[in-house]
Amino acid sequence: MKNNINRQIPLKWATGLLLIWALSAVAAEELTHQQAANALQKAVRFFRTRVATEGGYLWRYSSDLKKREGEGKASASTVWVQPPGTPAIGAVYLRAYQRTEDAYYLEAAIETGLALVNGQLASGGWDYRIEFDPEKRKKYAYLSDSGSAGKRNTTTLDDNTTQSALSFLIRLDRALQFQHQAIHNSSLVGLESLLKAQYPNGAWPQRFSSSPDPASFPVLPASYPDIWSRTHSRQDYRAFYTFNDNTIADSIHLMLDAAEIYNQDTYRQAALKAGDFIILAQMPAPQPAWAQQYNLQCQPAWARKFEPPSITGGESQGVMRTLIQLYRRTGQQKYLGAIPSALDYLASSLLPDGQLARFYELKTNRPLYFTRQYELVYTDDDLPTHYAFKVSSSLASIRQQYEAALTSGADQLQMNSESTPYPRSASLANKAIEVVRQLDERGAWVEANRLKYHGQDDPSREIVDCRTFIQNVDTLSKYLSATK
């Protein structure tokens, strides 16, 4: 049958396929291993010597590096923690070292790791930013400054901030065979702070500065409030049990990785406990999914003025993916039990355009939106533009992942190994060629775009973006692994 199909291919198609194959082969030969190695080192050297501040990074820079920003304008003495900031850059350096075995990239990763060490708070984690200006540092309780200088001591788990820092540091710690004292200590202090911050029910808050008093946080199943205010409550939501921005999911993945790296069951138990909270937090009928955040009675609650008590079509999808990963990495069947009813409910809640509303009203299941003046409404014709009040549906792929997990069973997934050589491929070679072609004489990848927070202050429309740097360094280090 296969031979018959091949004979049916028109001659012009066969000729075209041969030409594509030939061009791919030529493209793969255009970039030598040494050329790729030189380009990678040139790019990393530029970032280390021209872009970095004390080994740390922001998100975006003007092409001339005079203007800088993370989630807002930033000075030359400030670096950012949440991705694609400092930990994300350090992680790509570490992957480059593991793939190439070139000590230069390990040196770069250590330099970036120490930037994080110098930004770790006495509470154990990290704020969104790290300040290196001596005067500005006085406002923060940095451990490296004895932890007592400033009052700002709030660890944030929002936007994968502290989790990404620790995810990089524990991998760096392992690469250094746990022998670099500052990095090893920082990793363990950070992990210990997360263990202490975990609530009795297994949840984590969005932010913390001290450990919770277990007596103040009863273990309760999720429930609907009898009534809820239609106007923003202005209550401090930072201590609420938080799924928003994948806070708990990121913490679970971190703890599972830490358990593997340090061979410590304590971290694994913390991940399992958080998985138990996910089961506990699933809302009862008629809306068996999850809220963005819950108050201490485990009821959906207000966060920011555009995040009402509701069932979320956004974070609920991430919660289900996390449950599947928990099952695959631990073998505990109970984590799959919450998924079918949630999938069916969310599938029945799809909007006419196939998307999901970010927020569904409690019990009635009507989609909730806001006007530009932040009035809570049922219509979507005057939405603020800074926030996604509708989200894409991934329900089909989640159902497929769920059914695959049922069929194949738990496979006790391990962390990805970056030391395994990448297979050669024409697509990887072509990507590497393009990446090298785009590198300027300084070693920078400059792209046509504008800084988000500078507006008309950045007339050049050319920027250096850390996200692009990460993608391109990844491409080159994969290519070098494939062409060893």
N, C-alpha and C positions, 0 to 999 in steps of 0.2 A: 504494500500500500504506500509506504513511504517513497519508494522508488517511482511509483506511478505519479505521485504528487510532484516530485522533483521534475519529471519529464514534462509535466504540464506547464511549468513556468516558462513564459515567453522568453525568447532569446534576448530581447532588449532589456527585460527585467534581470536576467542572469548577468548580462554585461554590466548593468548598473550596480548590482550587488558586488560583483568583482571589483568594480571601480571604487566603491565605498570601502571595501576591505583593503584595497591597495592604499588609498589615501590615509586610512586609519593607521596602517603599518608605517607609512612614511612619517605621519605625525608623531607616532610613538618614538621614532628614531631621531626626530629633530631636537629633542631635549635630552641631553645626556644626564647621567646621574650626577656628575660633577657640576654641571650647569645649574641643576635644580638645587644642589647643596649650597652653591655659592649664592643663589638668589635667596634661599631661606635664611642663611646667616646674615646677608645684607639687610633683609627686612627686620629680623629680630634685633640686630645691632641698632638700626634706626629707632626702633621702639624703645629699646633700653636706654640709649644715650640721648635721644632728642625728645621723646614723648613722655617717658616715665617721670614721676615725682617720687623720690625715695623708694623706687621699685613698684609703685602703684600707678593705677590708670583710671581714667574717666570713661566716657562713652564716645564722645565725638570731639574733634578738634578742627579749627579752620586749617586750611592747607599750610599756612605759614606758622601754625601752632600758637598764634597770639591769643586766640579766643578758644575757650574750653567749656565743656558742659557735661554734666551727668544728667540727673533728672532736675535740671535747672542750670543756670550759669554757675561756673566754678572758677576759682582762682588757681594760680599755678601751684599753690601749696596744698590743694585739696585733691583727694582721690576718691573713687566711688567703689562700693563693695557689691551692690546688687548687680547681677549680670546685665549687660556684657562688660562689667567693670573688672576690677583687680583679680578676683578669684578665677574668672573665666579666662583671662590672659595667662595667669599662672598655670591653669590646667592645660592650656594648649602648648605652653612651653614644656610641661612635663610629658605630654604625649609625644612631642617632637623628640625629646630625649629618649623615650622608651622605643620609639620607632627607628631612630638613627644611631643610638648609642653614642652620640656626640655630647661630651660633657659640657659644652658651651650652653646647651639648652637646660641642663640640670642646674647650672650656675644661675641662669636666668630665672628658673623656677624658684630656687632658693631665695634669690633677691626679692621676688614678688611675695613669697611666703613670709619673709621677714617684714615686709610692709604691712601685711595683715597682723602679724604678731604685735607690731607697734600700734595697731589700731584696735586691739581687743580690749573690751571694757571690763571693769571689775565684776560686772554682772555675768561675764563669761562669754558673751557673744559680741556682735558688731552692730553699730548704727549703719545707716545707709552710706555715710561718708566717713572718711578719716581725714583729720586735719594735721598737717605737719608744721604749720606756722606756730612758733613757740607761744605766742600770745593766744591764738585761737585754741591751742591744745589745752590751755588752762581751764577751759569750760567743760572738758570731758574727764571722766574718771578712767583714764587709760591704765591698764595694768602695768605697762612698761614705764609709766610715770608714777608708780607706786599706788595707782588706783584711787588716790584721795584728793587729787587736785581740783577736779570740777564736779559739778552736780549732775551733768548729763551722763546717765549710766543705764540707759534703756536698750536692752538687746532687742532687735527686731527680727522676727521670722517672716515678716511680710516680704513678698516678691523674691523669695529664695535668697535672702540676704545672708543671714548667719549660716544657713544650711549650705549654701554654695561655698562660703569661706571654709567651713569645716570639711566639706567633701573634697576640696582641693588639698587642704592641709593634711588630712589623714592619708591620702594617696602619696603625697610628698614624703610624709613620715615613713611610710612603708618603703618607698624608693631609696630613702636614706638609711634603711635598716634600723630605724628607730634610734639612731645615734646622734641626731642633731638635737641638742637639749632644748633649745628655745622652741623649735617647731614641734617637737614631741610634747612638751609641756602645754603649749598652746592648744594642741589638738585635744589632749585629755581634759584640760580645764573646760574647753568649749563643750565637749560631749557631756561632761559631768553637770554643767549648768543646764543642759537640756533635760537630762534625767531628773534634776531637781525641780525644773519648771513644769514637768508633766503633771497634769491634774490627776486626781484619784480615778476619774473615769477613763483616762487614757488620752484625753485631748491635750492640745497645746494652745496657748493664747497667741494673739498676733504679736504681742510684745511683752516683755517682762523686765523687771529690775531686781526682783527677789523671788524666793520660792513661795508657792501658795501654802496657806494653812489648810490642811486637808479637811478640817472641821467646817470650813466655810464653803466647801464645794461638794455637795451631796451627789452621789451617783444615781442619776435618774434617767429613764428612757425619754426619748423625744416626745413632745406633746404640743398641741395647739394652744395658744393662749385664749382665754375666754373672750377678751377684747384686745385690740391693739390700736395705737394712735396712728392716724393718717398723716400726722405731721412729725417731723424729725424730733426725736426725744432729746438729742444733745447729750445723751448718757455716754460716759467713757466706755467705749466698746473694746478697747485694746486687750482687756483681760478675758473677753468672751472666747468660747470654744470656736475656733476659726478654720473653716475650709477655704475661705476666700483667698484667691491667688495661690492656691495649692499649698497653703501653709503646712497643713498636717501631712499631705502626701509627700512633700519634700523632706519633712522630718522623718517619715517612715523609711524612705529610700536611704537617707543618710544613716539611720540606725542599723539597717540591715547590712549596709556596706561596712560600717564600723565593727559590727559583730564578726564579719569575715576577716577584716584586716587585723584586728587585735585578738581574735579568737576569744571574745568575751560574750557570754550568753546574756549578760545584763542588757546589752544594747539590743539584742534580738528580742528579749522580753519586752523592752520598751516599744519596739515596732509592733509586736503582737498586741500589746495593750492598746495602742493607738488604733489598730485594726478592729479591736473589740469595740472601741468608741464609735467607729464608723457604723457598725451594726446597731449599736445603741441609739445613734443619732438618726437612723432612717425614720422618716416620719410615718405615722400610721396612715391607713386609708382615710381619705380617698387620694392622697398624694404621697405615695411611698418612695420619695426621693429625699433630697437633702437641702438644707438651708445654707446660706453663705456663712452665717454665724449664729450662735445660740447663746442666750443668757445663762445664768447659773442654775435656772430651773430647766435647762435644756429645751427652751422654746425659741423659735426664730425671733430675732431681735434686730432693731435698727443698728447700722454702723454709720457710714457717712450719709450725708443728706440725700444722696441718690441711691442708697442701698437699704430698702425697707425690709421689714419682716416678711418673708416670702419663701417660696420654694424656688430653687435656682435651676434653670435649664443649662447653665454654664458649668459651674463647679460640680454639679451632680455627675456629669460625664467623666470628669477627672477622677471623682471618687470611685466610680465603677472600674476604671482602668487600674486604680491603685489596689482595689480588692482582688482583681485578677492577678496582678503582680505578687500580692501577698500570698495568694494560693500557690502560684508557681514557684515562689522562693521558699515557702515554708511547708507546703504540702497539706495545709489545714483546710479541709473542705468547707468549713463554716463560712469562710470569706466569700464563697460563691453564692451562698444562699440568698443574699439580699438583692442580687442582680436581676433575676427574671421579672419580679414585680416592678422594679424601677424602670427597666427597659420598656415594659408594656405601658406603664403610665406615661413616660416621656414620649413614646411613639404616638400615643393618643392625644398628646398636647402640642404636636407640631403646628406651626402657623401655616397659613395657606401657601406661603412661598417655600415651605420645607425647612425653614429655620426654627429654632426654639427661642422663646422669650427668655431673657435673662432672669426675669422675675415673674412668678405666678402667684396670684393672690391666694392667701391661705383659705382652704376649704372650697372656695368658689372656682378656683383654677383659672380665673380670668387673667390674661397678660397685663402686667403693670408697667407703666412708662412714666416719664417725667417730661414736663415742659422745660424750656430754657430758663424759666424762672423757678424751676425745681418744685413745681406743683405735681402732686401724684395724680395721675390720670389713667384712663383706659385706652387712650388713643396715641398713635405713634407719629403724628404729623408735626410735632414741634420739639423733637428730641435734642438735648445737648449733644455736642459732637465729640466730647472728650472721652466718652465711655460707650462700651458696646451694650446696648439695651436689647439687642438681638444677637444670637450666636449661631454659628453653623452647627448642624446636627452631624454627629459622628456615631449615631446609634447603630447604623448598619455594621460598621467596622467593630464597634464594641460587642455587638451580639456575635459577630464572627469570632472575635477573640475569646469570648466566653464559651462558645460552643467548641472551639478548638481546645481550650483548657479542659473541658469536660471529656473530650475524646482522647486527648494525649495524656492527660493526667499531669500531676505536678512533676516538673523536671528539676526542681531544686536549682534554679538558675544561679550562676555565679557571676561575679563582677566581670565586666569585659576585660580581656587581656590585650593591652596595646603592643605587647612584644610579638604577637603572632604576625608574620609578614602578610602584607596586603597582596592580593592577587593582581597580576598585571592585567590591565584592560585598556582598550583604546580610549574609552570615555575618560578614565582617570588621567591618561597621558594628555589628552586634549585639554582637559581642565588645567593641568599643570602648565602646559604651554601658554595658555591664555593668562594665567596668573603671573607667570614670569614676564610675559609681554607687557602687562599693565604696570609693572614695577617701575617707578621713576628713578632718576639718577641718584636720589638720596637713599632709596630703599623704601619709599613710601608708596602705598596704594591710595591714590587720590581719585575721588569720584565726584561727579557733578551732583551736588545736593546743597542744602543749606542747613545751618545749625538751627535746631528747633527752637531754642530759647533766646536767640539773639536777634531774630527778625531782620530789620533793615541795618542793624549793626554789622551784618556779615554780607557785604555786597558781592563778595567773590564767587559765591555759589560753588565753591570747591571745598571738600572736607576730607578728613582722615577719620574713618569710622572703625571703632574697635571690633564691631561685629564682622566687618569685611576682613579685617586683619586676622581674626580668629579662623574664619572660613578658609582664607587663603593659606595660612600657615598649616592648617589641617590638611589641605590638599597637597601641599608640597611634602609634608612629612609622610603622608601616605604613599606618595609617588616614590620617595626615597626608600621607604620600606619595601615597596614592590620591585624596585630595581637594584636591590643590594647585590 
